[in-house]
């Protein structure tokens, strides 16, 4: 009499004959978070800005757990157009532009350097000018039409002498401004105090301060309001933490955030809304 195979044995034999089950197709990895785009005011050639900011962006990204992508500009007007349209997630700009960006899109300043900055109006040490009014009809050098030192020192010129008629000379950089004054190619020139302090003593010694603006908060790192508040706080905390680490402090110093503190729009930049048009531009 033939013996019957048990059902379990039949299943086992069928499985062996069928061979191994095909492996499931690999599942694609979940995409990571989109990088936050950090737009940088064009303070120097693109390559120099890249070298200054890339190490800091990488450390900030690692500490905050947020990928950061730099956006560099050759043209100030393109930079302004981008932040006015809310293109970048993060923004590093001069104070007047920070006020314009807040008014246009609600950008929130996160951190700034503790040291305040002032605009200076400089002349040669041996120049005959003793008051700002003495510059009537004279040539005054500026870095560029949209540079912060230009905006605030032109306000100083207009405030001190309403009918002052000066001839602007655009030189392309603050260093060129200072050299133009020292060489007698311009009667006066505009600079920020930290720009003057960074120059060699032999150049500084040829110049004299004719007038200065009130001290004001320095350039902030700001975030568009679409960046979640929790991410903004992580970025702020990461910058402050970098300042506590000796190996990281040079990264901050290279971008003029040597001693960062939390920024507050109402305290630091609100007044600039009344002093500059929304775009931060001058005619």
Short mmCIF file of the C-alpha atoms (twelve columns), coordinates in Angstrom:
data_MODEL
# 
_entry.id   MODEL 
# 
loop_
_atom_site.group_PDB 
_atom_site.id 
_atom_site.type_symbol 
_atom_site.label_atom_id 
_atom_site.label_alt_id 
_atom_site.label_comp_id 
_atom_site.label_asym_id 
_atom_site.label_seq_id 
_atom_site.Cartn_x 
_atom_site.Cartn_y 
_atom_site.Cartn_z 
_atom_site.pdbx_PDB_model_num 
ATOM 1   C CA . UNK A 1   0.000  0.000   0.000  1 
ATOM 2   C CA . UNK A 2   1.522  3.369   -1.053 1 
ATOM 3   C CA . UNK A 3   2.327  5.795   1.735  1 
ATOM 4   C CA . UNK A 4   0.920  9.257   1.497  1 
ATOM 5   C CA . UNK A 5   3.235  12.293  1.841  1 
ATOM 6   C CA . UNK A 6   2.231  14.763  4.480  1 
ATOM 7   C CA . UNK A 7   1.098  18.171  3.260  1 
ATOM 8   C CA . UNK A 8   3.970  19.865  5.142  1 
ATOM 9   C CA . UNK A 9   6.535  17.701  3.324  1 
ATOM 10  C CA . UNK A 10  4.998  18.569  -0.056 1 
ATOM 11  C CA . UNK A 11  5.222  22.282  0.744  1 
ATOM 12  C CA . UNK A 12  8.858  21.956  1.775  1 
ATOM 13  C CA . UNK A 13  9.775  20.056  -1.426 1 
ATOM 14  C CA . UNK A 14  7.990  22.644  -3.572 1 
ATOM 15  C CA . UNK A 15  9.889  25.413  -1.884 1 
ATOM 16  C CA . UNK A 16  13.214 23.708  -2.546 1 
ATOM 17  C CA . UNK A 17  12.388 23.122  -6.215 1 
ATOM 18  C CA . UNK A 18  11.263 26.694  -6.668 1 
ATOM 19  C CA . UNK A 19  14.621 28.026  -5.494 1 
ATOM 20  C CA . UNK A 20  15.193 31.166  -3.404 1 
ATOM 21  C CA . UNK A 21  12.542 33.864  -3.510 1 
ATOM 22  C CA . UNK A 22  13.558 36.925  -5.545 1 
ATOM 23  C CA . UNK A 23  14.938 39.738  -3.424 1 
ATOM 24  C CA . UNK A 24  12.704 42.778  -3.013 1 
ATOM 25  C CA . UNK A 25  13.866 45.747  -5.114 1 
ATOM 26  C CA . UNK A 26  15.874 48.265  -3.089 1 
ATOM 27  C CA . UNK A 27  13.836 51.218  -1.884 1 
ATOM 28  C CA . UNK A 28  15.181 54.662  -2.761 1 
ATOM 29  C CA . UNK A 29  16.614 56.558  0.181  1 
ATOM 30  C CA . UNK A 30  14.389 59.238  1.613  1 
ATOM 31  C CA . UNK A 31  15.489 62.643  0.314  1 
ATOM 32  C CA . UNK A 32  17.216 64.859  2.861  1 
ATOM 33  C CA . UNK A 33  16.005 68.337  3.723  1 
ATOM 34  C CA . UNK A 34  16.450 70.970  1.043  1 
ATOM 35  C CA . UNK A 35  19.416 73.257  1.784  1 
ATOM 36  C CA . UNK A 36  18.790 76.723  3.125  1 
ATOM 37  C CA . UNK A 37  20.093 79.279  0.624  1 
ATOM 38  C CA . UNK A 38  22.294 81.924  2.282  1 
ATOM 39  C CA . UNK A 39  22.646 85.072  0.146  1 
ATOM 40  C CA . UNK A 40  25.739 87.179  0.849  1 
ATOM 41  C CA . UNK A 41  26.078 90.877  0.182  1 
ATOM 42  C CA . UNK A 42  28.871 91.313  -2.410 1 
ATOM 43  C CA . UNK A 43  31.546 92.887  -0.202 1 
ATOM 44  C CA . UNK A 44  34.438 91.418  -2.207 1 
ATOM 45  C CA . UNK A 45  35.058 89.398  -5.405 1 
ATOM 46  C CA . UNK A 46  33.056 86.155  -5.601 1 
ATOM 47  C CA . UNK A 47  36.081 83.909  -5.072 1 
ATOM 48  C CA . UNK A 48  37.129 85.811  -1.958 1 
ATOM 49  C CA . UNK A 49  33.580 85.677  -0.555 1 
ATOM 50  C CA . UNK A 50  33.489 81.926  -1.222 1 
ATOM 51  C CA . UNK A 51  36.776 81.434  0.633  1 
ATOM 52  C CA . UNK A 52  35.624 83.556  3.586  1 
ATOM 53  C CA . UNK A 53  32.220 81.972  4.035  1 
ATOM 54  C CA . UNK A 54  32.456 78.305  2.978  1 
ATOM 55  C CA . UNK A 55  34.260 77.040  6.117  1 
ATOM 56  C CA . UNK A 56  31.774 78.871  8.355  1 
ATOM 57  C CA . UNK A 57  28.754 77.608  6.388  1 
ATOM 58  C CA . UNK A 58  30.017 74.034  6.685  1 
ATOM 59  C CA . UNK A 59  30.549 74.266  10.461 1 
ATOM 60  C CA . UNK A 60  27.224 76.027  10.965 1 
ATOM 61  C CA . UNK A 61  25.467 73.356  8.931  1 
ATOM 62  C CA . UNK A 62  27.043 70.579  10.998 1 
ATOM 63  C CA . UNK A 63  26.213 72.179  14.340 1 
ATOM 64  C CA . UNK A 64  22.663 73.197  13.458 1 
ATOM 65  C CA . UNK A 65  21.871 70.022  11.517 1 
ATOM 66  C CA . UNK A 66  20.676 72.059  8.531  1 
ATOM 67  C CA . UNK A 67  22.301 72.016  5.062  1 
ATOM 68  C CA . UNK A 68  23.344 75.492  3.922  1 
ATOM 69  C CA . UNK A 69  24.072 76.568  0.352  1 
ATOM 70  C CA . UNK A 70  25.846 79.842  -0.339 1 
ATOM 71  C CA . UNK A 71  24.581 82.207  -3.015 1 
ATOM 72  C CA . UNK A 72  27.202 84.687  -4.181 1 
ATOM 73  C CA . UNK A 73  26.758 87.836  -6.230 1 
ATOM 74  C CA . UNK A 74  28.846 90.065  -8.436 1 
ATOM 75  C CA . UNK A 75  26.140 92.703  -8.756 1 
ATOM 76  C CA . UNK A 76  24.616 94.538  -5.780 1 
ATOM 77  C CA . UNK A 77  21.421 95.247  -7.694 1 
ATOM 78  C CA . UNK A 78  20.803 91.527  -8.311 1 
ATOM 79  C CA . UNK A 79  21.417 90.841  -4.609 1 
ATOM 80  C CA . UNK A 80  18.849 93.486  -3.636 1 
ATOM 81  C CA . UNK A 81  16.335 92.207  -6.163 1 
ATOM 82  C CA . UNK A 82  16.634 88.688  -4.737 1 
ATOM 83  C CA . UNK A 83  16.008 89.590  -1.119 1 
ATOM 84  C CA . UNK A 84  13.211 91.997  -2.008 1 
ATOM 85  C CA . UNK A 85  11.504 89.039  -3.752 1 
ATOM 86  C CA . UNK A 86  12.219 86.718  -0.797 1 
ATOM 87  C CA . UNK A 87  14.411 84.352  -2.835 1 
ATOM 88  C CA . UNK A 88  17.050 83.460  -0.187 1 
ATOM 89  C CA . UNK A 89  16.171 81.656  3.032  1 
ATOM 90  C CA . UNK A 90  19.048 83.330  4.884  1 
ATOM 91  C CA . UNK A 91  20.610 86.719  4.325  1 
ATOM 92  C CA . UNK A 92  23.788 88.525  5.342  1 
ATOM 93  C CA . UNK A 93  23.476 92.209  4.482  1 
ATOM 94  C CA . UNK A 94  24.365 95.632  5.775  1 
ATOM 95  C CA . UNK A 95  22.012 97.261  8.321  1 
ATOM 96  C CA . UNK A 96  20.090 99.442  5.884  1 
ATOM 97  C CA . UNK A 97  19.447 96.443  3.644  1 
ATOM 98  C CA . UNK A 98  18.406 94.383  6.681  1 
ATOM 99  C CA . UNK A 99  15.733 97.010  7.368  1 
ATOM 100 C CA . UNK A 100 14.676 96.991  3.716  1 
ATOM 101 C CA . UNK A 101 14.498 93.169  3.692  1 
ATOM 102 C CA . UNK A 102 12.380 93.167  6.839  1 
ATOM 103 C CA . UNK A 103 9.987  95.684  5.374  1 
ATOM 104 C CA . UNK A 104 9.761  93.842  2.033  1 
ATOM 105 C CA . UNK A 105 9.590  90.226  3.227  1 
ATOM 106 C CA . UNK A 106 9.740  90.142  7.016  1 
ATOM 107 C CA . UNK A 107 13.331 88.854  7.279  1 
ATOM 108 C CA . UNK A 108 14.188 88.292  10.960 1 
ATOM 109 C CA . UNK A 109 17.707 89.256  12.185 1 
ATOM 110 C CA . UNK A 110 19.224 86.361  14.160 1 
ATOM 111 C CA . UNK A 111 22.723 87.427  15.181 1 
ATOM 112 C CA . UNK A 112 25.100 90.333  14.684 1 
ATOM 113 C CA . UNK A 113 28.507 91.339  15.933 1 
ATOM 114 C CA . UNK A 114 28.493 92.945  19.378 1 
ATOM 115 C CA . UNK A 115 30.600 95.896  18.229 1 
ATOM 116 C CA . UNK A 116 28.611 98.774  16.769 1 
ATOM 117 C CA . UNK A 117 29.752 100.536 13.613 1 
ATOM 118 C CA . UNK A 118 29.935 104.185 12.562 1 
ATOM 119 C CA . UNK A 119 30.313 105.947 9.257  1 
ATOM 120 C CA . UNK A 120 33.260 108.298 8.912  1 
ATOM 121 C CA . UNK A 121 33.872 111.273 6.666  1 
ATOM 122 C CA . UNK A 122 37.636 111.526 6.149  1 
ATOM 123 C CA . UNK A 123 39.970 114.146 4.720  1 
ATOM 124 C CA . UNK A 124 43.733 114.398 4.404  1 
ATOM 125 C CA . UNK A 125 45.382 115.273 7.688  1 
ATOM 126 C CA . UNK A 126 46.773 118.496 6.196  1 
ATOM 127 C CA . UNK A 127 43.524 119.482 4.421  1 
ATOM 128 C CA . UNK A 128 42.125 122.960 5.210  1 
ATOM 129 C CA . UNK A 129 38.596 121.668 5.900  1 
ATOM 130 C CA . UNK A 130 37.398 122.087 9.491  1 
ATOM 131 C CA . UNK A 131 33.642 121.500 9.170  1 
ATOM 132 C CA . UNK A 132 31.425 119.467 6.873  1 
ATOM 133 C CA . UNK A 133 30.118 122.707 5.380  1 
ATOM 134 C CA . UNK A 134 33.652 123.332 4.056  1 
ATOM 135 C CA . UNK A 135 33.071 120.490 1.571  1 
ATOM 136 C CA . UNK A 136 30.548 122.540 -0.408 1 
ATOM 137 C CA . UNK A 137 31.403 122.157 -4.083 1 
ATOM 138 C CA . UNK A 138 34.112 119.598 -3.310 1 
ATOM 139 C CA . UNK A 139 34.553 116.038 -4.533 1 
ATOM 140 C CA . UNK A 140 33.680 113.293 -2.039 1 
ATOM 141 C CA . UNK A 141 34.665 109.675 -2.724 1 
ATOM 142 C CA . UNK A 142 32.321 106.747 -2.003 1 
ATOM 143 C CA . UNK A 143 32.750 103.004 -2.461 1 
ATOM 144 C CA . UNK A 144 29.476 102.601 -4.382 1 
ATOM 145 C CA . UNK A 145 25.977 103.995 -4.588 1 
ATOM 146 C CA . UNK A 146 24.494 101.195 -2.424 1 
ATOM 147 C CA . UNK A 147 27.338 100.706 0.049  1 
ATOM 148 C CA . UNK A 148 26.306 101.252 3.663  1 
ATOM 149 C CA . UNK A 149 29.046 103.805 4.322  1 
ATOM 150 C CA . UNK A 150 27.752 105.756 1.309  1 
ATOM 151 C CA . UNK A 151 24.152 105.749 2.543  1 
ATOM 152 C CA . UNK A 152 24.869 106.856 6.085  1 
ATOM 153 C CA . UNK A 153 27.604 109.402 5.344  1 
ATOM 154 C CA . UNK A 154 25.491 111.030 2.631  1 
ATOM 155 C CA . UNK A 155 22.765 111.312 5.260  1 
ATOM 156 C CA . UNK A 156 25.372 112.911 7.535  1 
ATOM 157 C CA . UNK A 157 26.371 115.373 4.821  1 
ATOM 158 C CA . UNK A 158 22.769 116.346 4.137  1 
ATOM 159 C CA . UNK A 159 21.876 116.623 7.819  1 
ATOM 160 C CA . UNK A 160 24.839 118.858 8.666  1 
ATOM 161 C CA . UNK A 161 24.425 121.252 5.762  1 
ATOM 162 C CA . UNK A 162 21.119 121.191 3.928  1 
ATOM 163 C CA . UNK A 163 22.407 123.195 0.963  1 
ATOM 164 C CA . UNK A 164 25.719 121.360 0.688  1 
ATOM 165 C CA . UNK A 165 26.538 120.656 -2.946 1 
ATOM 166 C CA . UNK A 166 29.227 117.975 -3.193 1 
ATOM 167 C CA . UNK A 167 30.425 116.017 -6.217 1 
ATOM 168 C CA . UNK A 168 30.354 112.234 -5.611 1 
ATOM 169 C CA . UNK A 169 33.151 110.029 -6.936 1 
ATOM 170 C CA . UNK A 170 32.468 106.266 -6.947 1 
ATOM 171 C CA . UNK A 171 35.681 104.268 -6.524 1 
ATOM 172 C CA . UNK A 172 34.455 100.656 -6.238 1 
ATOM 173 C CA . UNK A 173 35.818 99.873  -2.761 1 
ATOM 174 C CA . UNK A 174 36.459 101.509 0.586  1 
ATOM 175 C CA . UNK A 175 40.197 100.942 0.193  1 
ATOM 176 C CA . UNK A 176 40.093 102.914 -3.064 1 
ATOM 177 C CA . UNK A 177 38.197 105.678 -1.242 1 
ATOM 178 C CA . UNK A 178 40.895 106.003 1.380  1 
ATOM 179 C CA . UNK A 179 43.677 105.965 -1.198 1 
ATOM 180 C CA . UNK A 180 41.909 108.579 -3.308 1 
ATOM 181 C CA . UNK A 181 41.747 110.915 -0.307 1 
ATOM 182 C CA . UNK A 182 45.343 110.230 0.750  1 
ATOM 183 C CA . UNK A 183 46.593 110.891 -2.803 1 
ATOM 184 C CA . UNK A 184 44.547 114.088 -3.162 1 
ATOM 185 C CA . UNK A 185 42.315 112.674 -5.911 1 
ATOM 186 C CA . UNK A 186 39.247 113.423 -3.752 1 
ATOM 187 C CA . UNK A 187 38.743 116.123 -1.128 1 
ATOM 188 C CA . UNK A 188 37.004 113.748 1.279  1 
ATOM 189 C CA . UNK A 189 35.821 110.155 1.443  1 
ATOM 190 C CA . UNK A 190 33.365 107.896 3.240  1 
ATOM 191 C CA . UNK A 191 34.308 104.787 5.190  1 
ATOM 192 C CA . UNK A 192 33.095 102.611 8.030  1 
ATOM 193 C CA . UNK A 193 35.221 102.736 11.145 1 
ATOM 194 C CA . UNK A 194 36.193 99.057  10.988 1 
ATOM 195 C CA . UNK A 195 37.306 99.449  7.357  1 
ATOM 196 C CA . UNK A 196 39.615 102.285 8.346  1 
ATOM 197 C CA . UNK A 197 40.972 100.305 11.305 1 
ATOM 198 C CA . UNK A 198 41.884 97.403  9.002  1 
ATOM 199 C CA . UNK A 199 44.152 99.554  6.841  1 
ATOM 200 C CA . UNK A 200 47.939 99.886  7.354  1 
ATOM 201 C CA . UNK A 201 49.068 102.540 9.808  1 
ATOM 202 C CA . UNK A 202 50.921 104.463 7.076  1 
ATOM 203 C CA . UNK A 203 47.603 105.029 5.270  1 
ATOM 204 C CA . UNK A 204 45.582 105.798 8.400  1 
ATOM 205 C CA . UNK A 205 48.183 108.335 9.522  1 
ATOM 206 C CA . UNK A 206 47.559 110.437 6.406  1 
ATOM 207 C CA . UNK A 207 43.852 110.858 7.167  1 
ATOM 208 C CA . UNK A 208 41.715 112.819 9.622  1 
ATOM 209 C CA . UNK A 209 38.079 112.311 10.662 1 
ATOM 210 C CA . UNK A 210 35.981 115.350 9.734  1 
ATOM 211 C CA . UNK A 211 32.655 113.897 10.894 1 
ATOM 212 C CA . UNK A 212 31.077 110.654 12.053 1 
ATOM 213 C CA . UNK A 213 27.607 109.147 12.252 1 
ATOM 214 C CA . UNK A 214 25.990 107.771 15.392 1 
ATOM 215 C CA . UNK A 215 27.042 104.206 16.272 1 
ATOM 216 C CA . UNK A 216 24.629 101.539 15.055 1 
ATOM 217 C CA . UNK A 217 24.202 97.770  15.023 1 
ATOM 218 C CA . UNK A 218 26.391 95.844  12.595 1 
ATOM 219 C CA . UNK A 219 25.476 93.589  9.658  1 
ATOM 220 C CA . UNK A 220 23.086 90.811  10.759 1 
ATOM 221 C CA . UNK A 221 22.551 87.243  9.675  1 
ATOM 222 C CA . UNK A 222 18.803 87.149  9.022  1 
ATOM 223 C CA . UNK A 223 16.224 84.502  8.117  1 
ATOM 224 C CA . UNK A 224 13.090 84.623  5.988  1 
ATOM 225 C CA . UNK A 225 9.957  84.021  8.107  1 
ATOM 226 C CA . UNK A 226 9.261  80.809  6.158  1 
ATOM 227 C CA . UNK A 227 12.266 79.269  7.938  1 
ATOM 228 C CA . UNK A 228 10.695 77.540  10.966 1 
ATOM 229 C CA . UNK A 229 11.291 79.243  14.305 1 
ATOM 230 C CA . UNK A 230 12.895 76.067  15.650 1 
ATOM 231 C CA . UNK A 231 15.445 76.070  12.794 1 
ATOM 232 C CA . UNK A 232 16.140 79.768  13.321 1 
ATOM 233 C CA . UNK A 233 16.882 79.084  16.974 1 
ATOM 234 C CA . UNK A 234 19.215 76.215  16.098 1 
ATOM 235 C CA . UNK A 235 21.130 78.443  13.700 1 
ATOM 236 C CA . UNK A 236 21.386 81.228  16.275 1 
ATOM 237 C CA . UNK A 237 22.579 78.833  18.974 1 
ATOM 238 C CA . UNK A 238 25.129 77.326  16.563 1 
ATOM 239 C CA . UNK A 239 26.684 80.730  15.789 1 
ATOM 240 C CA . UNK A 240 26.912 81.580  19.497 1 
ATOM 241 C CA . UNK A 241 28.429 78.169  20.200 1 
ATOM 242 C CA . UNK A 242 31.101 78.725  17.531 1 
ATOM 243 C CA . UNK A 243 32.195 81.858  19.385 1 
ATOM 244 C CA . UNK A 244 32.872 79.745  22.485 1 
ATOM 245 C CA . UNK A 245 35.221 77.386  20.618 1 
ATOM 246 C CA . UNK A 246 38.757 78.750  20.074 1 
ATOM 247 C CA . UNK A 247 39.245 76.716  16.890 1 
ATOM 248 C CA . UNK A 248 36.069 78.160  15.373 1 
ATOM 249 C CA . UNK A 249 36.467 81.821  16.302 1 
ATOM 250 C CA . UNK A 250 38.630 82.630  13.258 1 
ATOM 251 C CA . UNK A 251 35.776 81.482  11.011 1 
ATOM 252 C CA . UNK A 252 33.543 84.137  12.550 1 
ATOM 253 C CA . UNK A 253 36.220 86.822  12.493 1 
ATOM 254 C CA . UNK A 254 36.710 86.359  8.737  1 
ATOM 255 C CA . UNK A 255 33.088 87.398  8.093  1 
ATOM 256 C CA . UNK A 256 32.980 90.164  10.748 1 
ATOM 257 C CA . UNK A 257 30.969 88.183  13.299 1 
ATOM 258 C CA . UNK A 258 33.880 88.029  15.725 1 
ATOM 259 C CA . UNK A 259 31.786 88.466  18.877 1 
ATOM 260 C CA . UNK A 260 28.225 87.458  17.928 1 
ATOM 261 C CA . UNK A 261 25.174 88.368  19.994 1 
ATOM 262 C CA . UNK A 262 21.474 87.859  19.408 1 
ATOM 263 C CA . UNK A 263 19.984 90.542  17.181 1 
ATOM 264 C CA . UNK A 264 16.684 92.295  17.848 1 
ATOM 265 C CA . UNK A 265 14.976 94.043  14.971 1 
ATOM 266 C CA . UNK A 266 13.128 96.657  17.027 1 
ATOM 267 C CA . UNK A 267 16.210 97.621  18.996 1 
ATOM 268 C CA . UNK A 268 18.845 97.322  16.276 1 
ATOM 269 C CA . UNK A 269 17.344 98.113  12.864 1 
ATOM 270 C CA . UNK A 270 13.821 99.548  13.056 1 
ATOM 271 C CA . UNK A 271 15.095 103.141 12.984 1 
ATOM 272 C CA . UNK A 272 16.814 102.516 9.663  1 
ATOM 273 C CA . UNK A 273 13.432 101.953 7.984  1 
ATOM 274 C CA . UNK A 274 12.786 105.660 8.417  1 
ATOM 275 C CA . UNK A 275 16.222 106.648 7.164  1 
ATOM 276 C CA . UNK A 276 16.350 104.602 3.963  1 
ATOM 277 C CA . UNK A 277 13.844 103.679 1.234  1 
ATOM 278 C CA . UNK A 278 12.461 100.140 1.179  1 
ATOM 279 C CA . UNK A 279 15.038 98.901  -1.299 1 
ATOM 280 C CA . UNK A 280 17.959 100.424 0.563  1 
ATOM 281 C CA . UNK A 281 18.858 102.296 -2.658 1 
ATOM 282 C CA . UNK A 282 19.744 105.892 -3.291 1 
ATOM 283 C CA . UNK A 283 18.913 107.683 -6.534 1 
# 
